[in-house]
Amino acid sequence: MNAALDKAAVFICHCSGNISERIDINFIKKTLKAEGVPVFDYEYLCSREGQTLIKNKISERNLDRIVIGSCTPSKHGALFKKCIQEAGLNRAMLEIANLREHCAWVHPDRAGATEKALSLLRGKLRRLENLEPLEEIKVNIVPQALVIGGGIAGITAAVNLADNGISTCLVEKDSSIGGNMAKIGKVFSPDKLAEECAMCSLSPLMNEVAANPNITLLTWTEVERLSGSAGNFTVRLRKKPRYVRDNCTGCGRCSMVCPVLVENEFNCGHTDKKAISLRFSQSVPKTYCIDPDHCLQLNGEACGKCAEACKSGAIDFSQKEEIIELNVGAVIVATGFEEYDASQKPQYGYGIFKNVITQMELARMLGINGPTKGELLRPSDSSLDSRTVSSTGTCGNESSYEDFSDNDSERPEKIVMIQCVGSRDEKEGGNRYCSRYCCMAALKHSNLIKKKYPGTEITICYVDLRALGFYENYYRAVQDAGVKFVRGRPAEVVEKPDKSLVVRLEDTLTQTIKELPADLVVLSAAMIPSRGTRKIASILNISQDESGFIKERHSKLKPVDSSLDGIFVCGTAQSPKDVTDTISQAGLAAVRGRAFIADSPKALVNEIPTINPLLCTQCQECLRCPFEAFSLSESGKITVDPLVCTGCGYCTELCQNGAIQIASFTKSQLKAEIEGVVKEGDLLGFVNSGVASLTCDNIGNNALSYPSNVKLIKVPTNLVVDKDLLLQAFKCGASAVLFIEDPPDSPRAEIIYPLTVRHFEKLKKEIGDSGSKLYFKKAYVPNTKGLAGTFTSLAREGEMIK
Amino acid sequence: MKAIESIPDSQLLLFKSCMVGQEYPGVETSTRYVFDRLGVDYCINDKQSCCTGIGHYTDVFEGLTTTAIAARNFAVARSCGYPNITCLCSTCYAINKEACEVLNTNTEIREKVNSIFREQGLENLVYEKDDMNPRTNFYHAVEILLSKVNEIQKQKKFDFSGVKAAAHHACHYYKVKYLDVLGNPENPQLIDTIAAACGAEPVRWYEDRTLTCGMGFSQLHLNKDTSLQVTKTKLDSLQKAGVELMIHMCPNCHIQYDRYQPVIEEEFDVKYDMVHMNIAQFVALSMGAHPYKVCGFQTHSVPLEEFLEKKGIV
């Protein structure tokens, strides 16, 4: 054994069979012990007992460096580092071999898996020889939080943060906070059989946001950019002009005189609001806002009627967009959902037949502040004109309600609701997940209609009725109220000449084909991540799941932590859920945000460039760093800003003198790992530690498999892999080398990706004949199958050559 | 789902169809007419045989024979250097794709088929696992047309402006392997997109759009009443929607509508105003092909003369 390793030890976790059932741990113990390396194993190393074992062995045997063979380091890496730190070691003196996602879960063949596990541990042991302690880099955390999105999730998070003494900025893209909850009128409650008024719960909360001295509310504002790092983010916000100053009293005279009617997004597209309006009557802030696309004055026509009518002089057509920069320590993303576009299922006629609507549109119709003032009508009969402008446009008053009762619109007598539109749908254009809220929304709306119009016949076509927990009581009550249920996914909705509809389906309980006549068909459309959610994920560079929801770090242990430290997520931006669950989760996000801010000063990632002053010739090539992390100090020394550096390793390529190395990924460390891991005929993959690494782990999570002669080594990015390392890999017997890179889907990766492609092409040329054995692959998180397929085919090719 | 960018335009074996050949040979000549003008690299190989689909679905050929014949045809495609099997008929498409999957994944059947070949001294037909890829070696001719839709539009000589057309997408394309089709299988737009490029006005949605043609292979003969009732249901919906041209992509549907429309008219005492064409005939016509010498409309049962005259083609 190498002298550097005489105080080293290996710890192997059984992971309750996850690892031990596929890998012969006794064999590994025997083999390594024969080579003089002490090996310990335990059922769960991540448990307190497991950590105590590690700590005890460190002190008993005076260990100075250790290897742990366990699940992926992205799961318990931080935990184990903390563990050895508590035992007095430097956090950098730990190596983790991924025996679960990279081995036990992907190699069904026990002999192959065991052999690979041994080589992964050997690689890490070789790496240990070259480890050096790293100094901690600490930074103070800005004691301020940013909450993005002013729906019920964002409001709850902001109020909770503020109540805990954290100065919080709440940013909302619309002109008022309130989000989707403001639209839905009534909310169902698990323990009552009655529906509660959504606005009655929401409005006081919204007012609390406006009144809380710890909250700065920025509406009509969007997040443009986020830079810096956890604990010290710089956020750039774009505040659009409202053309109405804050001294607006909300009297509504302006809206009364405005001659322009516009489409009202709040009322699902009804043209029932004025170009100057509030989003809804209880808007917070109660400051009117001008629609710049439709206002006559702003589009070059002389109008200015609102300015004339305003007694406070609040109208200001000269307002300009503002750019605001904020410094915050933590961010909570609460950007919510939108409804699935049901026109992707043309067989249901949404967007083709007027009397096919979604649950959200029905919610608006049933809402007393909605386009029909709560009257249930057939959309094909109602022609909304300016008389019926909703109260948000201020023309709404008691008389418009009567207008509705007077007109000759027919009330739908037969209503059919179709569940799982775009949810639980494996076809192209659908979503595989259950949207969780729609069964209850359909039950709630059925119950409301039954109460108000007892004669209405309502049928709900369901796939499975999911009324979880106490909601079962509500489901039973709705059944008792006479709502009918048919199990089956309808095939088609047909429109008759009188605009009435027929829903065709198979009742799968009686196995009969049914045709259900309907005056109104309501589609329970899936909950999908809002455009804002998708956009913010890319701006903040946080991971999303395959459907676009923001992915939590761990579904059980870290359900509100995003993939980046200091950024948290809650509500429907994270996954489909109802108001109740959203509020619980938002509370947790606030607690996590506060805990993060309170934990100041914070240790930064220290796997960043180190500069060897003896080798540095001050050629200043490294200043070409695309993130501008390098600078030349006044004394002529090159320095790195740890807050800006992403650790990508491009500087190691720029530096011709080998003066720059990435800590923990030095050439000698990588070379040692290659020598330990690679055997004759192996496919060696260098994996970017970001999305690519997550994708490799997901192959294991998805129970796919690939040959055990595929070996993966984690690198910050493939920019740290140079010609020498490649030649070393081939010398050790690698049949091929694969670079697995993050796709250019985030601001950081957009910069790094082209560099890695260029780097790859350059290397391919430089290594001559071996160039044909060097491959490159982009790894998208959902494409686990594709990546496993690439591993398999490249490994098979290698076998054939062998 | 298939990506439109991945549709090849070279090494295509234009797979002859028995239904096209004997009922509407104009579909094949139209496809060739269009492919020639679009610069598509294809070949027709006389060694290729029928896919057996019609026989298979009427219980004449069992699965093993069908698979063996498919393996033979795959060998023909590979040996002539045109391994991308491109079908005129959606049944050939589904049969070939399915047979390829079976040959790749079911070792027992593959070995059985290969042992028959070996016994007969037909070593050259032996199929090794993954010789063909069910996802990347099988296409329907309409997919090639869609991938060239911009070029078709450029070469358009005759504009079908104002023609109210309805697409009837084939179930053996969209329903058998619904995870590997172009676009949303619940909302197929293949024919609609091409027809629109030729100037026609595709009816976005009509009642019973997703309904099958009614043929059901043996059903047409064993349960003729049901079969024709289904066809009639769809024809009624099309009539209501004011459709004048129905565009097909499968000769089986084409037969069911074109040959049986007059039968239904007589048996049910109804009258329909629509005519029928395959999408290849439609595109060829739009690119200037002769309606009889290329498109072969003389073989149709519902006469197209009135339609062609009204549109100023003849």
Boltz contact constraints between the chains, C-beta under 6 A:
constraints:
  - contact:
      token1: [A, 346]
      token2: [B, 187]
      max_distance: 6.0
  - contact:
      token1: [A, 346]
      token2: [B, 205]
      max_distance: 6.0
  - contact:
      token1: [A, 347]
      token2: [B, 210]
      max_distance: 6.0
  - contact:
      token1: [A, 352]
      token2: [B, 205]
      max_distance: 6.0
  - contact:
      token1: [A, 427]
      token2: [B, 186]
      max_distance: 6.0
  - contact:
      token1: [A, 428]
      token2: [B, 1]
      max_distance: 6.0
  - contact:
      token1: [A, 428]
      token2: [B, 184]
      max_distance: 6.0
  - contact:
      token1: [A, 429]
      token2: [B, 184]
      max_distance: 6.0
  - contact:
      token1: [A, 494]
      token2: [B, 207]
      max_distance: 6.0
